[in-house]
Amino acid sequence: MCSVQLICKGRGVEGHKLLMTCCAALEVVSAADPCYAAELKRTMQPNFERAFNRVFVVLAVLWALYCLVVYPMQKWSEADKEYRAHIEENCWAARGNEVFDCWKYEEIRSGVWMWTLKAYYTRESWLLALVVVAVPLLSYGLLRGLLSLRAWFWRRFTSDSRF
């Protein structure tokens, strides 16, 4: 029984006529060409480069979302908590126009306005572009270089020929 047939039967596709026809055709080809079975086995190996690229793209998108949306919202939430705590602490005894002046002072003091998305993007636009683009590119280059170096060492020290 050839490896192609084992692969097909191992996947539980006995009931599907189209897949069985495909498996039968592959079995005929592999029986006619013994090297094809070895090629099929080689091509069925996991492609770690493609997997690394896909994982990296997902992580880069998550990084961009964090930098562009989540981080300013977290900072705004922290500033808003500080603003509300200072209002409760300092503005409770104010009367009339003093209340609005106290609120305005505490708003400026806590920096709530600095963490709105519009103010954040205006203030940090050049830095955001750098962080969102440069950090993933640098990390991708570094990780790919380290993985290539590891693969080179692995092939060099596990080969049968000794130079």
Backbone torsions as a table, in degrees:
resi	resn	phi	psi	omega
1	MET	NA	129.0	-175.7
2	CYS	-79.9	165.2	-177.8
3	SER	-67.1	-28.9	179.5
4	VAL	-65.8	-43.1	179.5
5	GLN	-65.6	-38.8	177.4
6	LEU	-63.6	-40.9	178.4
7	ILE	-61.5	-46.2	-178.3
8	CYS	-64.5	-44.3	-179.6
9	LYS	-71.5	-31.1	178.7
10	GLY	-66.9	-21.6	-179.7
11	ARG	-88.4	-3.7	177.3
12	GLY	74.0	40.2	-176.5
13	VAL	-109.9	24.1	-176.4
14	GLU	-60.8	-32.4	-176.1
15	GLY	-81.1	-13.4	-176.8
16	HIS	-93.4	113.3	-174.1
17	LYS	-64.6	-40.4	-177.4
18	LEU	-64.3	-45.5	179.7
19	LEU	-68.0	-35.9	177.8
20	MET	-67.3	-36.9	176.5
21	THR	-63.5	-42.4	178.1
22	CYS	-62.9	-43.2	179.1
23	CYS	-65.0	-39.6	178.9
24	ALA	-64.6	-41.1	178.6
25	ALA	-63.4	-42.2	178.5
26	LEU	-65.0	-34.9	178.8
27	GLU	-65.9	-41.2	178.7
28	VAL	-63.4	-44.3	179.8
29	VAL	-64.3	-42.9	-178.2
30	SER	-69.8	-30.1	176.7
31	ALA	-70.2	-36.4	179.2
32	ALA	-73.0	-34.4	-177.9
33	ASP	-125.1	100.6	-177.0
34	PRO	-62.9	-25.0	179.1
35	CYS	-72.1	-21.7	-178.3
36	TYR	-65.8	-37.0	178.4
37	ALA	-61.2	-40.5	177.5
38	ALA	-67.0	-38.5	178.2
39	GLU	-65.8	-41.5	178.0
40	LEU	-62.0	-42.4	178.7
41	LYS	-63.2	-39.3	179.5
42	ARG	-66.3	-40.4	-178.0
43	THR	-75.7	-16.4	178.9
44	MET	-83.9	-2.8	178.8
45	GLN	-69.3	149.2	179.0
46	PRO	-66.2	142.3	179.5
47	ASN	-97.9	98.8	-175.4
48	PHE	-71.5	-29.7	177.8
49	GLU	-64.5	-44.9	179.5
50	ARG	-65.3	-41.8	178.8
51	ALA	-63.1	-42.8	178.3
52	PHE	-61.7	-43.1	-180.0
53	ASN	-63.5	-40.9	-180.0
54	ARG	-67.1	-44.3	177.6
55	VAL	-62.6	-40.4	-179.3
56	PHE	-64.6	-41.1	179.2
57	VAL	-62.4	-43.7	179.2
58	VAL	-62.4	-44.5	179.8
59	LEU	-66.4	-35.8	178.0
60	ALA	-65.9	-39.7	177.2
61	VAL	-65.5	-42.7	177.5
62	LEU	-63.4	-38.5	177.3
63	TRP	-62.6	-45.0	179.4
64	ALA	-63.0	-43.1	177.5
65	LEU	-62.4	-40.4	178.7
66	TYR	-63.5	-47.8	-177.5
67	CYS	-66.2	-36.4	-173.6
68	LEU	-89.3	-25.7	-174.6
69	VAL	-125.5	-54.1	-170.3
70	VAL	-68.3	-47.4	-177.8
71	TYR	-58.7	-50.1	179.1
72	PRO	-64.0	-31.7	177.6
73	MET	-68.7	-38.0	176.2
74	GLN	-63.1	-45.9	-179.6
75	LYS	-65.0	-37.5	177.5
76	TRP	-64.7	-40.0	179.2
77	SER	-63.2	-42.3	177.6
78	GLU	-63.7	-43.6	179.6
79	ALA	-65.9	-37.0	179.4
80	ASP	-67.2	-38.9	176.2
81	LYS	-62.3	-43.3	178.2
82	GLU	-63.8	-42.2	178.9
83	TYR	-59.7	-48.1	-179.2
84	ARG	-66.4	-37.6	178.8
85	ALA	-65.6	-41.6	179.3
86	HIS	-69.8	-33.5	176.8
87	ILE	-64.6	-45.8	179.4
88	GLU	-64.1	-33.6	-177.1
89	GLU	-79.5	-41.6	-169.5
90	ASN	-106.3	-24.5	-171.3
91	CYS	-104.2	6.4	-175.7
92	TRP	-69.2	-27.6	-176.7
93	ALA	-96.5	-1.4	-177.5
94	ALA	-74.2	151.8	-179.8
95	ARG	-129.0	145.7	173.3
96	GLY	62.5	-128.6	-177.8
97	ASN	-69.9	-20.1	178.5
98	GLU	-62.4	-30.8	179.2
99	VAL	-62.7	-48.2	-179.2
100	PHE	-66.6	-38.0	176.9
101	ASP	-65.2	-40.1	178.3
102	CYS	-64.5	-43.4	178.4
103	TRP	-61.4	-43.4	-179.5
104	LYS	-64.8	-42.6	178.4
105	TYR	-60.7	-45.7	-179.4
106	GLU	-67.0	-33.4	176.8
107	GLU	-64.8	-43.0	178.1
108	ILE	-68.7	-41.0	-178.2
109	ARG	-64.5	-41.4	-178.1
110	SER	-79.7	-22.5	178.6
111	GLY	76.9	30.4	179.2
112	VAL	-60.6	-41.0	-178.1
113	TRP	-64.7	-23.7	-178.9
114	MET	-71.3	-21.3	-173.8
115	TRP	-106.7	13.9	168.8
116	THR	-68.7	153.0	-175.4
117	LEU	-60.8	-40.3	-179.2
118	LYS	-64.6	-45.4	179.3
119	ALA	-66.8	-39.4	179.4
120	TYR	-62.9	-47.1	-179.6
121	TYR	-66.0	-37.7	179.1
122	THR	-66.9	-44.3	-176.0
123	ARG	-73.9	-38.5	-171.3
124	GLU	-112.0	22.3	-172.6
125	SER	-60.5	-46.0	-178.3
126	TRP	-68.4	-39.2	178.6
127	LEU	-68.8	-38.3	177.9
128	LEU	-62.9	-42.9	178.2
129	ALA	-60.7	-41.5	179.5
130	LEU	-66.2	-46.8	-176.5
131	VAL	-69.5	-41.5	-176.9
132	VAL	-70.8	-31.4	-177.4
133	VAL	-97.7	-48.2	-171.0
134	ALA	-71.7	-41.6	-177.3
135	VAL	-62.1	-48.2	176.8
136	PRO	-64.6	-38.1	179.5
137	LEU	-64.8	-44.2	178.5
138	LEU	-64.9	-43.1	179.7
139	SER	-67.1	-37.1	177.3
140	TYR	-62.5	-48.0	179.2
141	GLY	-60.7	-43.6	-179.7
142	LEU	-64.8	-46.9	-179.6
143	LEU	-66.2	-42.0	177.8
144	ARG	-63.7	-39.2	177.3
145	GLY	-63.2	-44.0	178.8
146	LEU	-65.2	-40.1	178.6
147	LEU	-67.7	-37.5	177.0
148	SER	-65.9	-41.3	178.0
149	LEU	-63.5	-41.9	177.8
150	ARG	-63.3	-43.6	179.1
151	ALA	-64.6	-38.8	178.8
152	TRP	-63.6	-46.6	177.5
153	PHE	-61.3	-43.4	-178.3
154	TRP	-61.2	-47.2	178.9
155	ARG	-65.9	-37.9	-176.7
156	ARG	-65.9	-42.0	-174.4
157	PHE	-93.6	-8.2	177.6
158	THR	-107.3	2.2	178.8
159	SER	-74.5	154.3	-177.1
160	ASP	-76.4	-29.4	-177.0
161	SER	-82.8	136.0	178.3
162	ARG	-110.4	122.4	-178.9
163	PHE	-89.8	NA	NA
